[in-house]
Structures are given as C-alpha cells and as structure tokens.
Amino acid sequence: MEVNLAILIMAGGILSIVGLYSFGYRENRQSREDVASAAFAEAVMSPIVIAASSTNLLWSKFKRLPDYPSAKQGWRNYVDDDGHVHGNANEIAKGAFNDVLSALNSAAEGGLDGIENASWPTGNEIGNLKGGLVIRHNNREAYGSNAVIRISFRAAKNTNELMSAPLYYTEVRFQGIQDNK
C-alpha cells in the first residue's frame, strides 16, 4: 500500500514537470517573437523619428505633411469593418514608411542626413514578421496642432493577428526652421 502511494505521488510530480516543459517552450517562443517585434518596431520607427526631429525641416512644408499610409483613419487602412486585416498589410506599411521618409526629406532644407540608407527591414533580420505602420499628422480637431507627428507600429507573424499585437507608439514634435510661410 505504501509503495503504491509513493509511486502515485512520484507519478504526479513527474507529470507536473513534464507539463512545465510545454509551458516553457510556449513562453520561450512568445518571448522570441516579442523581442523580434520590438526590434522590428525600432528598425522602422527610428529613421522616421530621426527625420521628423531634424532641425533643418522647414515649417511651411512640415505642416502640410499628410497622414500615412493614406487619408483614411489610422488603422482602418489595414482592417475592414469586421476587424479582419485586408490587403497586404506589410506592403501598405512599407509604402507608408517610404512615403513619409521621402516627404520629410523634401521638407528639409538641403535634404536629411542619417536616413540615406534607411530601408524597410525584411526576412531574417525581423524574424519574418509582418508590420503595420500608421503616421498621423494633420488631425487638428483631435489634437489641436500639426506640430506633432504620431507614429504607431504593430508587428505579428500572421497578418490576421496584427491588430492584437502590441502597439509601439511615439510622438515627434517639430524642431526645425520657422520660415513663416
């Protein structure tokens, strides 16, 4: 009787330890995805922050920068009314990334330094994640000013999970040249 009870207790302990392996594996995988997502966000947002905070931007051009990826409302560029991601989210975000850097470069007196080699991260450098990027600028009614650019980014392995992925967000205030035009 005592031997059977000891075997039962040992079996329970061993099964508990085996159950922790799957939990540990799942947490390890999630941790790697979180780190890759943060690195992806950093690689995408840093060149935009550097460009938008440049001191040689002209106010007359900066204040007319549009929202990216388009004039639609923020993340609605990526999702339909049912919350499903539509289109190729990564291509929309890549287009917004290139468009905003080009627009900021043209708003700078003499061009921008430090973003010449900026490009959308791809493949293994980001763990094959798909990204979504929204840059809001001209919504004066909601924010009262267009001197601030709001940058938000999400990344996920599967585009259907994009809207449930963590949101990375930053704001950049105009620091350039007041040309009063």
OpenMM code with the backbone's topology and positions (N, CA, C; nanometers):
from openmm import Vec3, app, unit

residues = "MET GLU VAL ASN LEU ALA ILE LEU ILE MET ALA GLY GLY ILE LEU SER ILE VAL GLY LEU TYR SER PHE GLY TYR ARG GLU ASN ARG GLN SER ARG GLU ASP VAL ALA SER ALA ALA PHE ALA GLU ALA VAL MET SER PRO ILE VAL ILE ALA ALA SER SER THR ASN LEU LEU TRP SER LYS PHE LYS ARG LEU PRO ASP TYR PRO SER ALA LYS GLN GLY TRP ARG ASN TYR VAL ASP ASP ASP GLY HIS VAL HIS GLY ASN ALA ASN GLU ILE ALA LYS GLY ALA PHE ASN ASP VAL LEU SER ALA LEU ASN SER ALA ALA GLU GLY GLY LEU ASP GLY ILE GLU ASN ALA SER TRP PRO THR GLY ASN GLU ILE GLY ASN LEU LYS GLY GLY LEU VAL ILE ARG HIS ASN ASN ARG GLU ALA TYR GLY SER ASN ALA VAL ILE ARG ILE SER PHE ARG ALA ALA LYS ASN THR ASN GLU LEU MET SER ALA PRO LEU TYR TYR THR GLU VAL ARG PHE GLN GLY ILE GLN ASP ASN LYS".split()
positions = [
    Vec3(0.0824, -0.1187, 0.0000),
    Vec3(0.0000, 0.0000, 0.0000),
    Vec3(0.0880, 0.1267, 0.0000),
    Vec3(0.1900, 0.1276, 0.0864),
    Vec3(0.2785, 0.2431, 0.0938),
    Vec3(0.3567, 0.2628, -0.0357),
    Vec3(0.3987, 0.1517, -0.0957),
    Vec3(0.4735, 0.1588, -0.2220),
    Vec3(0.3848, 0.2164, -0.3319),
    Vec3(0.2607, 0.1724, -0.3396),
    Vec3(0.1675, 0.2240, -0.4402),
    Vec3(0.1418, 0.3732, -0.4201),
    Vec3(0.1283, 0.4156, -0.2956),
    Vec3(0.1066, 0.5569, -0.2658),
    Vec3(0.2298, 0.6397, -0.3048),
    Vec3(0.3483, 0.5877, -0.2788),
    Vec3(0.4730, 0.6572, -0.3160),
    Vec3(0.4848, 0.6678, -0.4677),
    Vec3(0.4492, 0.5627, -0.5400),
    Vec3(0.4542, 0.5659, -0.6874),
    Vec3(0.3538, 0.6673, -0.7403),
    Vec3(0.2360, 0.6745, -0.6809),
    Vec3(0.1336, 0.7710, -0.7226),
    Vec3(0.1839, 0.9144, -0.7031),
    Vec3(0.2456, 0.9415, -0.5909),
    Vec3(0.2981, 1.0756, -0.5646),
    Vec3(0.4114, 1.1090, -0.6621),
    Vec3(0.5019, 1.0135, -0.6847),
    Vec3(0.6121, 1.0350, -0.7795),
    Vec3(0.5585, 1.0586, -0.9214),
    Vec3(0.4573, 0.9821, -0.9625),
    Vec3(0.3998, 0.9980, -1.0963),
    Vec3(0.3385, 1.1363, -1.1110),
    Vec3(0.2689, 1.1822, -1.0064),
    Vec3(0.2097, 1.3167, -1.0107),
    Vec3(0.3161, 1.4236, -1.0250),
    Vec3(0.4258, 1.4092, -0.9523),
    Vec3(0.5358, 1.5051, -0.9624),
    Vec3(0.6011, 1.5045, -1.0998),
    Vec3(0.6227, 1.3866, -1.1538),
    Vec3(0.6858, 1.3755, -1.2862),
    Vec3(0.5941, 1.4319, -1.3938),
    Vec3(0.4666, 1.4036, -1.3875),
    Vec3(0.3719, 1.4579, -1.4864),
    Vec3(0.3642, 1.6107, -1.4774),
    Vec3(0.3741, 1.6645, -1.3576),
    Vec3(0.3738, 1.8110, -1.3419),
    Vec3(0.4962, 1.8724, -1.4079),
    Vec3(0.6105, 1.8100, -1.3900),
    Vec3(0.7341, 1.8606, -1.4508),
    Vec3(0.7258, 1.8514, -1.6025),
    Vec3(0.6734, 1.7416, -1.6545),
    Vec3(0.6581, 1.7267, -1.7993),
    Vec3(0.5647, 1.8344, -1.8541),
    Vec3(0.4585, 1.8659, -1.7809),
    Vec3(0.3655, 1.9717, -1.8231),
    Vec3(0.4314, 2.1086, -1.8288),
    Vec3(0.5296, 2.1325, -1.7435),
    Vec3(0.6005, 2.2611, -1.7446),
    Vec3(0.6870, 2.2787, -1.8689),
    Vec3(0.7311, 2.1680, -1.9289),
    Vec3(0.8127, 2.1797, -2.0498),
    Vec3(0.7363, 2.2471, -2.1634),
    Vec3(0.6126, 2.2065, -2.1848),
    Vec3(0.5341, 2.2686, -2.2924),
    Vec3(0.5059, 2.4155, -2.2612),
    Vec3(0.4795, 2.4454, -2.1346),
    Vec3(0.4584, 2.5842, -2.0942),
    Vec3(0.5851, 2.6667, -2.1193),
    Vec3(0.6999, 2.6131, -2.0808),
    Vec3(0.8276, 2.6819, -2.1020),
    Vec3(0.8578, 2.7021, -2.2494),
    Vec3(0.8283, 2.6016, -2.3320),
    Vec3(0.8506, 2.6134, -2.4760),
    Vec3(0.7641, 2.7246, -2.5354),
    Vec3(0.6365, 2.7273, -2.4961),
    Vec3(0.5448, 2.8292, -2.5464),
    Vec3(0.5894, 2.9693, -2.5032),
    Vec3(0.6297, 2.9842, -2.3786),
    Vec3(0.6758, 3.1144, -2.3295),
    Vec3(0.8057, 3.1568, -2.3977),
    Vec3(0.8943, 3.0618, -2.4241),
    Vec3(1.0194, 3.0918, -2.4939),
    Vec3(0.9915, 3.1411, -2.6357),
    Vec3(0.9002, 3.0742, -2.7057),
    Vec3(0.8628, 3.1157, -2.8417),
    Vec3(0.8007, 3.2548, -2.8403),
    Vec3(0.7112, 3.2806, -2.7446),
    Vec3(0.6474, 3.4124, -2.7349),
    Vec3(0.7497, 3.5203, -2.7032),
    Vec3(0.8444, 3.4883, -2.6177),
    Vec3(0.9495, 3.5839, -2.5836),
    Vec3(1.0329, 3.6202, -2.7057),
    Vec3(1.0676, 3.5205, -2.7869),
    Vec3(1.1446, 3.5483, -2.9095),
    Vec3(1.0648, 3.6356, -3.0058),
    Vec3(0.9343, 3.6100, -3.0189),
    Vec3(0.8506, 3.6923, -3.1061),
    Vec3(0.8396, 3.8353, -3.0535),
    Vec3(0.8295, 3.8511, -2.9217),
    Vec3(0.8216, 3.9850, -2.8629),
    Vec3(0.9497, 4.0641, -2.8875),
    Vec3(1.0643, 3.9982, -2.8715),
    Vec3(1.1930, 4.0656, -2.8953),
    Vec3(1.2071, 4.1022, -3.0434),
    Vec3(1.1690, 4.0096, -3.1322),
    Vec3(1.1758, 4.0382, -3.2758),
    Vec3(1.0811, 4.1515, -3.3127),
    Vec3(0.9634, 4.1549, -3.2521),
    Vec3(0.8662, 4.2609, -3.2785),
    Vec3(0.9201, 4.3968, -3.2335),
    Vec3(0.9815, 4.4001, -3.1159),
    Vec3(1.0400, 4.5260, -3.0663),
    Vec3(1.1555, 4.5715, -3.1546),
    Vec3(1.2373, 4.4774, -3.2009),
    Vec3(1.3481, 4.5124, -3.2913),
    Vec3(1.2949, 4.5633, -3.4250),
    Vec3(1.1889, 4.5023, -3.4741),
    Vec3(1.1256, 4.5460, -3.5986),
    Vec3(1.0718, 4.6882, -3.5819),
    Vec3(1.0028, 4.7132, -3.4714),
    Vec3(0.9489, 4.8472, -3.4446),
    Vec3(1.0612, 4.9497, -3.4379),
    Vec3(1.1698, 4.9154, -3.3729),
    Vec3(1.2840, 5.0063, -3.3626),
    Vec3(1.3435, 5.0355, -3.5013),
    Vec3(1.3571, 4.9319, -3.5837),
    Vec3(1.4144, 4.9498, -3.7168),
    Vec3(1.3259, 5.0350, -3.8072),
    Vec3(1.1959, 5.0283, -3.7880),
    Vec3(1.1030, 5.1060, -3.8701),
    Vec3(1.0864, 5.2482, -3.8169),
    Vec3(1.0701, 5.2610, -3.6858),
    Vec3(1.0372, 5.3912, -3.6284),
    Vec3(1.1584, 5.4842, -3.6144),
    Vec3(1.2760, 5.4295, -3.5906),
    Vec3(1.3942, 5.5146, -3.5687),
    Vec3(1.4258, 5.6083, -3.6854),
    Vec3(1.4307, 5.5592, -3.8103),
    Vec3(1.4595, 5.6531, -3.9202),
    Vec3(1.3536, 5.7634, -3.9333),
    Vec3(1.2279, 5.7298, -3.9041),
    Vec3(1.1219, 5.8307, -3.9127),
    Vec3(1.1385, 5.9342, -3.8022),
    Vec3(1.1698, 5.8883, -3.6813),
    Vec3(1.1916, 5.9812, -3.5694),
    Vec3(1.3122, 6.0699, -3.5971),
    Vec3(1.4197, 6.0125, -3.6480),
    Vec3(1.5392, 6.0912, -3.6808),
    Vec3(1.5049, 6.1975, -3.7853),
    Vec3(1.4330, 6.1566, -3.8891),
    Vec3(1.3975, 6.2506, -3.9959),
    Vec3(1.3017, 6.3586, -3.9467),
    Vec3(1.1999, 6.3189, -3.8701),
    Vec3(1.0981, 6.4149, -3.8259),
    Vec3(1.1502, 6.5113, -3.7197),
    Vec3(1.2552, 6.4745, -3.6487),
    Vec3(1.3099, 6.5630, -3.5460),
    Vec3(1.4317, 6.6405, -3.5952),
    Vec3(1.4556, 6.6360, -3.7243),
    Vec3(1.5685, 6.7089, -3.7823),
    Vec3(1.5488, 6.8595, -3.7654),
    Vec3(1.6577, 6.9292, -3.7427),
    Vec3(1.6491, 7.0737, -3.7198),
    Vec3(1.6513, 7.1553, -3.8488),
    Vec3(1.6652, 7.0917, -3.9641),
    Vec3(1.6634, 7.1675, -4.0886),
    Vec3(1.5337, 7.1495, -4.1677),
    Vec3(1.4275, 7.1034, -4.1024),
    Vec3(1.2968, 7.0949, -4.1678),
    Vec3(1.2340, 7.2336, -4.1732),
    Vec3(1.1701, 7.2641, -4.2832),
    Vec3(1.1009, 7.3920, -4.2986),
    Vec3(0.9566, 7.3779, -4.2511),
    Vec3(0.9125, 7.4691, -4.1658),
    Vec3(0.7772, 7.4653, -4.1109),
    Vec3(0.6723, 7.4692, -4.2208),
    Vec3(0.6945, 7.5502, -4.3233),
    Vec3(0.5955, 7.5636, -4.4302),
    Vec3(0.5690, 7.4299, -4.4995),
    Vec3(0.6684, 7.3437, -4.5092),
    Vec3(0.6497, 7.2117, -4.5709),
    Vec3(0.6074, 7.1079, -4.4671),
    Vec3(0.6625, 7.1161, -4.3482),
    Vec3(0.6317, 7.0197, -4.2417),
    Vec3(0.4830, 7.0215, -4.2058),
    Vec3(0.4262, 7.1400, -4.1949),
    Vec3(0.2864, 7.1497, -4.1511),
    Vec3(0.1883, 7.0945, -4.2542),
    Vec3(0.2334, 7.0751, -4.3789),
    Vec3(0.1465, 7.0210, -4.4831),
    Vec3(0.1665, 6.8713, -4.5068),
    Vec3(0.2479, 6.8056, -4.4244),
    Vec3(0.2660, 6.6616, -4.4410),
    Vec3(0.1330, 6.5903, -4.4184),
    Vec3(0.0958, 6.4990, -4.5073),
    Vec3(-0.0306, 6.4267, -4.4878),
    Vec3(-0.0143, 6.3100, -4.3907),
    Vec3(-0.1255, 6.2449, -4.3585),
    Vec3(-0.1215, 6.1216, -4.2805),
    Vec3(-0.0747, 6.0088, -4.3721),
    Vec3(-0.0141, 5.9102, -4.3142),
    Vec3(0.0295, 5.7933, -4.3904),
    Vec3(-0.0239, 5.6698, -4.3211),
    Vec3(-0.0688, 5.5681, -4.3954),
    Vec3(-0.0495, 5.5421, -4.5350),
    Vec3(-0.1426, 5.6180, -4.6279),
    Vec3(-0.2557, 5.6698, -4.5798),
    Vec3(-0.3420, 5.7493, -4.6676),
    Vec3(-0.4322, 5.8352, -4.5802),
    Vec3(-0.5284, 5.8982, -4.6439),
    Vec3(-0.6180, 5.9880, -4.5705),
    Vec3(-0.7245, 5.9131, -4.4906),
    Vec3(-0.7290, 5.7802, -4.4996),
    Vec3(-0.8240, 5.7047, -4.4170),
    Vec3(-0.7877, 5.7217, -4.2708),
    Vec3(-0.8681, 5.6694, -4.1841),
    Vec3(-0.8486, 5.6872, -4.0402),
    Vec3(-0.7553, 5.5817, -3.9810),
    Vec3(-0.6301, 5.6144, -3.9633),
    Vec3(-0.5340, 5.5322, -3.8912),
    Vec3(-0.5314, 5.3854, -3.9283),
    Vec3(-0.5604, 5.3007, -3.8305),
    Vec3(-0.5506, 5.1563, -3.8505),
    Vec3(-0.6599, 5.1018, -3.9401),
    Vec3(-0.7592, 5.1840, -3.9751),
    Vec3(-0.8623, 5.1386, -4.0687),
    Vec3(-0.8057, 5.1191, -4.2085),
    Vec3(-0.6820, 5.1634, -4.2310),
    Vec3(-0.6151, 5.1320, -4.3571),
    Vec3(-0.5841, 4.9831, -4.3668),
    Vec3(-0.5798, 4.9143, -4.2543),
    Vec3(-0.5401, 4.7740, -4.2504),
    Vec3(-0.6548, 4.6778, -4.2240),
    Vec3(-0.7615, 4.7237, -4.1619),
    Vec3(-0.8705, 4.6328, -4.1241),
    Vec3(-1.0020, 4.6759, -4.1867),
    Vec3(-1.0893, 4.5773, -4.2087),
    Vec3(-1.2228, 4.6092, -4.2580),
    Vec3(-1.3169, 4.6302, -4.1395),
    Vec3(-1.4449, 4.6458, -4.1668),
    Vec3(-1.5420, 4.6732, -4.0605),
    Vec3(-1.5559, 4.5591, -3.9603),
    Vec3(-1.5216, 4.4365, -4.0025),
    Vec3(-1.5303, 4.3212, -3.9131),
    Vec3(-1.4019, 4.2983, -3.8341),
    Vec3(-1.3011, 4.3827, -3.8541),
    Vec3(-1.1755, 4.3689, -3.7821),
    Vec3(-1.0756, 4.2752, -3.8466),
    Vec3(-1.1057, 4.2283, -3.9683),
    Vec3(-1.0132, 4.1397, -4.0384),
    Vec3(-0.9138, 4.2229, -4.1199),
    Vec3(-0.7884, 4.1827, -4.1156),
    Vec3(-0.6860, 4.2525, -4.1937),
    Vec3(-0.7101, 4.2241, -4.3406),
    Vec3(-0.7102, 4.3281, -4.4221),
    Vec3(-0.7317, 4.3109, -4.5650),
    Vec3(-0.6099, 4.3614, -4.6416),
    Vec3(-0.5955, 4.3130, -4.7614),
    Vec3(-0.4829, 4.3533, -4.8439),
    Vec3(-0.3521, 4.3007, -4.7868),
    Vec3(-0.2428, 4.3521, -4.8377),
    Vec3(-0.1116, 4.3131, -4.7902),
    Vec3(-0.0633, 4.4195, -4.6919),
    Vec3(-0.0849, 4.3953, -4.5645),
    Vec3(-0.0527, 4.4933, -4.4601),
    Vec3(0.0928, 4.5357, -4.4662),
    Vec3(0.1822, 4.4404, -4.4882),
    Vec3(0.3250, 4.4715, -4.4911),
    Vec3(0.3589, 4.5669, -4.6060),
    Vec3(0.2969, 4.5483, -4.7206),
    Vec3(0.3226, 4.6370, -4.8348),
    Vec3(0.2649, 4.7767, -4.8106),
    Vec3(0.1491, 4.7847, -4.7467),
    Vec3(0.0912, 4.9147, -4.7117),
    Vec3(0.1850, 4.9887, -4.6167),
    Vec3(0.2341, 4.9176, -4.5156),
    Vec3(0.3247, 4.9784, -4.4177),
    Vec3(0.4565, 5.0188, -4.4817),
    Vec3(0.5088, 4.9351, -4.5685),
    Vec3(0.6343, 4.9661, -4.6389),
    Vec3(0.6169, 5.0912, -4.7245),
    Vec3(0.5023, 5.1027, -4.7921),
    Vec3(0.4736, 5.2216, -4.8718),
    Vec3(0.4652, 5.3465, -4.7856),
    Vec3(0.4000, 5.3350, -4.6682),
    Vec3(0.3918, 5.4494, -4.5764),
    Vec3(0.5296, 5.4893, -4.5270),
    Vec3(0.6127, 5.3924, -4.4948),
    Vec3(0.7499, 5.4166, -4.4487),
    Vec3(0.8284, 5.4952, -4.5544),
    Vec3(0.8252, 5.4467, -4.6778),
    Vec3(0.8984, 5.5134, -4.7856),
    Vec3(0.8413, 5.6516, -4.8162),
    Vec3(0.7085, 5.6630, -4.8156),
    Vec3(0.6444, 5.7913, -4.8453),
    Vec3(0.6775, 5.8977, -4.7412),
    Vec3(0.6714, 5.8608, -4.6122),
    Vec3(0.6964, 5.9611, -4.5088),
    Vec3(0.8432, 6.0030, -4.5083),
    Vec3(0.9349, 5.9102, -4.5311),
    Vec3(1.0764, 5.9485, -4.5361),
    Vec3(1.1046, 6.0383, -4.6563),
    Vec3(1.0420, 6.0082, -4.7679),
    Vec3(1.0582, 6.0922, -4.8869),
    Vec3(1.0004, 6.2315, -4.8627),
    Vec3(0.8827, 6.2387, -4.8020),
    Vec3(0.8188, 6.3678, -4.7747),
    Vec3(0.9010, 6.4496, -4.6752),
    Vec3(0.9532, 6.3852, -4.5720),
    Vec3(1.0362, 6.4567, -4.4746),
    Vec3(1.1673, 6.5029, -4.5373),
    Vec3(1.2228, 6.4209, -4.6250),
    Vec3(1.3462, 6.4600, -4.6935),
    Vec3(1.3234, 6.5819, -4.7814),
    Vec3(1.2086, 6.5874, -4.8485),
    Vec3(1.1802, 6.7033, -4.9336),
    Vec3(1.1425, 6.8265, -4.8511),
    Vec3(1.1004, 6.8062, -4.7257),
    Vec3(1.0673, 6.9197, -4.6380),
    Vec3(1.1909, 6.9789, -4.5717),
    Vec3(1.3031, 6.9106, -4.5861),
    Vec3(1.4264, 6.9569, -4.5216),
    Vec3(1.5052, 7.0469, -4.6151),
    Vec3(1.5588, 7.1520, -4.5604),
    Vec3(1.6434, 7.2424, -4.6365),
    Vec3(1.7778, 7.1738, -4.6583),
    Vec3(1.8072, 7.1390, -4.7834),
    Vec3(1.9314, 7.0693, -4.8153),
    Vec3(1.9254, 6.9188, -4.7951),
    Vec3(1.8080, 6.8623, -4.7714),
    Vec3(1.7947, 6.7181, -4.7514),
    Vec3(1.8299, 6.6763, -4.6099),
    Vec3(1.8021, 6.5522, -4.5791),
    Vec3(1.8256, 6.4993, -4.4441),
    Vec3(1.9506, 6.4131, -4.4416),
    Vec3(2.0257, 6.4251, -4.3358),
    Vec3(2.1405, 6.3379, -4.3136),
    Vec3(2.0980, 6.2244, -4.2224),
    Vec3(2.1566, 6.1086, -4.2399),
    Vec3(2.1332, 5.9968, -4.1499),
    Vec3(2.0251, 5.9006, -4.1914),
    Vec3(1.9496, 5.9308, -4.2970),
    Vec3(1.8449, 5.8368, -4.3395),
    Vec3(1.8664, 5.7890, -4.4827),
    Vec3(1.9826, 5.8185, -4.5391),
    Vec3(2.0082, 5.7797, -4.6785),
    Vec3(1.9942, 5.6289, -4.6990),
    Vec3(2.0383, 5.5516, -4.6014),
    Vec3(2.0358, 5.4061, -4.6141),
    Vec3(1.9168, 5.3421, -4.5443),
    Vec3(1.8215, 5.4216, -4.5025),
    Vec3(1.7048, 5.3662, -4.4336),
    Vec3(1.6194, 5.2872, -4.5318),
    Vec3(1.5879, 5.1651, -4.4929),
    Vec3(1.5016, 5.0818, -4.5766),
    Vec3(1.4160, 4.9934, -4.4864),
    Vec3(1.3076, 4.9465, -4.5418),
    Vec3(1.2147, 4.8614, -4.4691),
    Vec3(1.2846, 4.7290, -4.4372),
    Vec3(1.2878, 4.6880, -4.3105),
    Vec3(1.3528, 4.5618, -4.2737),
    Vec3(1.2813, 4.4418, -4.3360),
    Vec3(1.3581, 4.3405, -4.3724),
    Vec3(1.2988, 4.2231, -4.4369),
    Vec3(1.3580, 4.0942, -4.3828),
    Vec3(1.2898, 3.9844, -4.4110),
    Vec3(1.3402, 3.8492, -4.3892),
    Vec3(1.3875, 3.8176, -4.2494),
    Vec3(1.5039, 3.7565, -4.2414),
    Vec3(1.5559, 3.7055, -4.1152),
    Vec3(1.5887, 3.8142, -4.0140),
    Vec3(1.6172, 3.9356, -4.0604),
    Vec3(1.6524, 4.0403, -3.9648),
    Vec3(1.5351, 4.0768, -3.8732),
    Vec3(1.4134, 4.0424, -3.9116),
    Vec3(1.2969, 4.0710, -3.8270),
    Vec3(1.2163, 3.9462, -3.7946),
    Vec3(1.2718, 3.8303, -3.8207),
    Vec3(1.2018, 3.7069, -3.7878),
    Vec3(1.0797, 3.6816, -3.8731),
    Vec3(1.0802, 3.7290, -3.9962),
    Vec3(0.9688, 3.7119, -4.0905),
    Vec3(0.8357, 3.7630, -4.0364),
    Vec3(0.8402, 3.8691, -3.9594),
    Vec3(0.7190, 3.9320, -3.9090),
    Vec3(0.6572, 4.0209, -4.0155),
    Vec3(0.5284, 4.0447, -4.0034),
    Vec3(0.4567, 4.1383, -4.0894),
    Vec3(0.4245, 4.2603, -4.0051),
    Vec3(0.4383, 4.3791, -4.0631),
    Vec3(0.4178, 4.5006, -3.9853),
    Vec3(0.3057, 4.5874, -4.0367),
    Vec3(0.2596, 4.6741, -3.9493),
    Vec3(0.1618, 4.7763, -3.9829),
    Vec3(0.2096, 4.9081, -3.9248),
    Vec3(0.2067, 5.0142, -4.0043),
    Vec3(0.2588, 5.1444, -3.9634),
    Vec3(0.1545, 5.2509, -3.9912),
    Vec3(0.1301, 5.3372, -3.8922),
    Vec3(0.0375, 5.4489, -3.9102),
    Vec3(0.1066, 5.5749, -3.8619),
    Vec3(0.1049, 5.6769, -3.9466),
    Vec3(0.1625, 5.8057, -3.9110),
    Vec3(0.0525, 5.9092, -3.9238),
    Vec3(0.0174, 5.9695, -3.8110),
    Vec3(-0.0899, 6.0692, -3.8067),
    Vec3(-0.0274, 6.2060, -3.7891),
    Vec3(-0.0776, 6.3024, -3.8670),
    Vec3(-0.0197, 6.4352, -3.8579),
    Vec3(-0.1217, 6.5464, -3.8623),
    Vec3(-0.2090, 6.5448, -3.9585),
    Vec3(-0.2938, 6.6611, -3.9851),
    Vec3(-0.4302, 6.6599, -3.9180),
    Vec3(-0.4492, 6.5833, -3.8142),
    Vec3(-0.5790, 6.5784, -3.7490),
    Vec3(-0.5866, 6.6878, -3.6421),
    Vec3(-0.6045, 6.8115, -3.6857),
    Vec3(-0.6023, 6.9259, -3.5936),
    Vec3(-0.7186, 6.9245, -3.4952),
    Vec3(-0.8340, 6.8747, -3.5377),
    Vec3(-0.9502, 6.8760, -3.4499),
    Vec3(-0.9253, 6.7913, -3.3258),
    Vec3(-0.8602, 6.6787, -3.3443),
    Vec3(-0.8390, 6.5883, -3.2318),
    Vec3(-0.7230, 6.6319, -3.1427),
    Vec3(-0.6223, 6.6921, -3.2007),
    Vec3(-0.5016, 6.7211, -3.1246),
    Vec3(-0.4701, 6.8692, -3.1097),
    Vec3(-0.5329, 6.9543, -3.1877),
    Vec3(-0.5139, 7.0975, -3.1730),
    Vec3(-0.3913, 7.1551, -3.2405),
    Vec3(-0.3070, 7.0739, -3.2999),
    Vec3(-0.1848, 7.1253, -3.3620),
    Vec3(-0.1342, 7.0256, -3.4649),
    Vec3(-0.0594, 7.0769, -3.5617),
    Vec3(0.0049, 6.9857, -3.6555),
    Vec3(0.1567, 6.9931, -3.6420),
    Vec3(0.2050, 7.0357, -3.5260),
    Vec3(0.3489, 7.0396, -3.4982),
    Vec3(0.3978, 6.9066, -3.4427),
    Vec3(0.3082, 6.8104, -3.4288),
    Vec3(0.3450, 6.6800, -3.3740),
    Vec3(0.3079, 6.5711, -3.4740),
    Vec3(0.4008, 6.4789, -3.4948),
    Vec3(0.3735, 6.3602, -3.5753),
    Vec3(0.3601, 6.2428, -3.4797),
    Vec3(0.2517, 6.1658, -3.4939),
    Vec3(0.2277, 6.0493, -3.4096),
    Vec3(0.2548, 5.9230, -3.4909),
    Vec3(0.3459, 5.8396, -3.4422),
    Vec3(0.3881, 5.7198, -3.5143),
    Vec3(0.3480, 5.5980, -3.4323),
    Vec3(0.2724, 5.5075, -3.4924),
    Vec3(0.2372, 5.3834, -3.4240),
    Vec3(0.2679, 5.2649, -3.5146),
    Vec3(0.3068, 5.1549, -3.4528),
    Vec3(0.3537, 5.0381, -3.5269),
    Vec3(0.3127, 4.9109, -3.4534),
    Vec3(0.2775, 4.8088, -3.5312),
    Vec3(0.2471, 4.6754, -3.4788),
    Vec3(0.3146, 4.5727, -3.5684),
    Vec3(0.3518, 4.4588, -3.5094),
    Vec3(0.4112, 4.3510, -3.5882),
    Vec3(0.3623, 4.2165, -3.5359),
    Vec3(0.3381, 4.1233, -3.6285),
    Vec3(0.2924, 3.9892, -3.5921),
    Vec3(0.3393, 3.8905, -3.6981),
    Vec3(0.3479, 3.7633, -3.6595),
    Vec3(0.3868, 3.6584, -3.7548),
    Vec3(0.2803, 3.6410, -3.8624),
    Vec3(0.1550, 3.6467, -3.8203),
    Vec3(0.0422, 3.6264, -3.9095),
    Vec3(-0.0344, 3.7582, -3.9202),
    Vec3(-0.0636, 3.8046, -4.0396),
    Vec3(-0.1312, 3.9334, -4.0554),
    Vec3(-0.2681, 3.9374, -3.9889),
    Vec3(-0.3334, 3.8211, -3.9729),
    Vec3(-0.4634, 3.8192, -3.9043),
    Vec3(-0.4503, 3.8524, -3.7561),
    Vec3(-0.3290, 3.8422, -3.7013),
    Vec3(-0.3041, 3.8736, -3.5611),
    Vec3(-0.2503, 4.0151, -3.5426),
    Vec3(-0.2415, 4.0908, -3.6494),
    Vec3(-0.1797, 4.2226, -3.6449),
    Vec3(-0.2465, 4.3163, -3.5446),
    Vec3(-0.3782, 4.3175, -3.5413),
    Vec3(-0.4475, 4.4111, -3.4538),
    Vec3(-0.4455, 4.3695, -3.3069),
    Vec3(-0.4085, 4.2464, -3.2776),
    Vec3(-0.3957, 4.2041, -3.1380),
    Vec3(-0.2502, 4.2072, -3.0906),
    Vec3(-0.1603, 4.2458, -3.1795),
    Vec3(-0.0183, 4.2559, -3.1438),
    Vec3(0.0057, 4.3819, -3.0614),
    Vec3(0.1135, 4.3833, -2.9822),
    Vec3(0.1444, 4.5039, -2.9034),
    Vec3(0.1628, 4.6263, -2.9935),
    Vec3(0.1230, 4.7400, -2.9426),
    Vec3(0.1348, 4.8653, -3.0164),
    Vec3(0.2571, 4.9416, -2.9668),
    Vec3(0.3430, 4.9799, -3.0603),
    Vec3(0.4578, 5.0651, -3.0293),
    Vec3(0.4225, 5.2045, -3.0781),
    Vec3(0.4418, 5.3041, -2.9939),
    Vec3(0.3940, 5.4384, -3.0236),
    Vec3(0.4966, 5.5417, -2.9791),
    Vec3(0.5116, 5.6462, -3.0601),
    Vec3(0.5936, 5.7599, -3.0211),
    Vec3(0.5404, 5.8851, -3.0900),
    Vec3(0.5788, 5.9995, -3.0364),
    Vec3(0.5425, 6.1281, -3.0954),
    Vec3(0.6694, 6.2075, -3.1186),
    Vec3(0.6689, 6.2867, -3.2255),
    Vec3(0.7831, 6.3730, -3.2567),
    Vec3(0.7305, 6.5138, -3.2798),
    Vec3(0.7859, 6.6079, -3.2075),
    Vec3(0.7471, 6.7483, -3.2202),
    Vec3(0.8411, 6.8190, -3.3173),
    Vec3(0.7862, 6.9119, -3.3952),
    Vec3(0.8639, 6.9910, -3.4906),
    Vec3(0.9752, 7.0657, -3.4202),
    Vec3(1.0969, 7.0551, -3.4724),
    Vec3(1.2141, 7.1214, -3.4151),
    Vec3(1.2937, 7.1977, -3.5210),
    Vec3(1.2303, 7.2217, -3.6340),
    Vec3(1.3012, 7.2778, -3.7472),
    Vec3(1.3029, 7.4295, -3.7544),
    Vec3(1.2994, 7.4791, -3.8778),
    Vec3(1.3155, 7.6211, -3.9076),
    Vec3(1.1779, 7.6847, -3.9272),
    Vec3(1.1490, 7.7895, -3.8505),
    Vec3(1.0238, 7.8649, -3.8670),
    Vec3(1.0420, 7.9613, -3.9831),
    Vec3(0.9929, 7.9230, -4.0993),
    Vec3(1.0075, 8.0105, -4.2154),
    Vec3(0.8846, 8.0971, -4.2399),
    Vec3(0.7810, 8.0865, -4.1558),
    Vec3(0.6614, 8.1714, -4.1583),
    Vec3(0.5958, 8.1830, -4.2942),
    Vec3(0.5851, 8.0736, -4.3645),
    Vec3(0.5161, 8.0741, -4.4944),
    Vec3(0.3853, 8.0049, -4.4826),
] * unit.nanometer
topology = app.Topology()
chain = topology.addChain("A")
for resn in residues:
    res = topology.addResidue(resn, chain)
    for name in ("N", "CA", "C"):
        topology.addAtom(name, app.Element.getBySymbol(name[0]), res)
